[in-house]
Amino acid sequence: MNSPSAIALSGMNAAQTALDAAAQNIANLGTTGYRRQQAVQTPLVDGGTTASLTRAAMPGNAPETDMVGLLQAKNSFLANLAVFRTGDRMTGSLLDTLG
């Protein structure tokens, strides 16, 4: 089983992948023939998640979907960061108690 920090870090990496995809889609709104990117998250057996990028089958724009995706990815990143920081503080407190 992975540590809470490792699980949170995998979530932050997946959120970054989703942010990157949405940002690319928004940046290419006016690009003819551009096929949107989408981050697909897959759970890991030991906990956490991974994300990979896929492309839409057909060209097209969906800026409202990409803006919502940006907000979701930002919130996911911040939530995982809070878990990571809490785990770090707990480890520090434990070391202070033992040391």
Buried (B, 14 or more C-beta within 10 A) or exposed (E): EBEBBBBBBBBBBBBBBBBBBBBBBBEBEEEEEBBBBBBEBEEEEEBBBBBEEEEEEEEEBBEEEBEEBBEBBBEBBEBBBEBBEEBEEEEEEEEEEEE
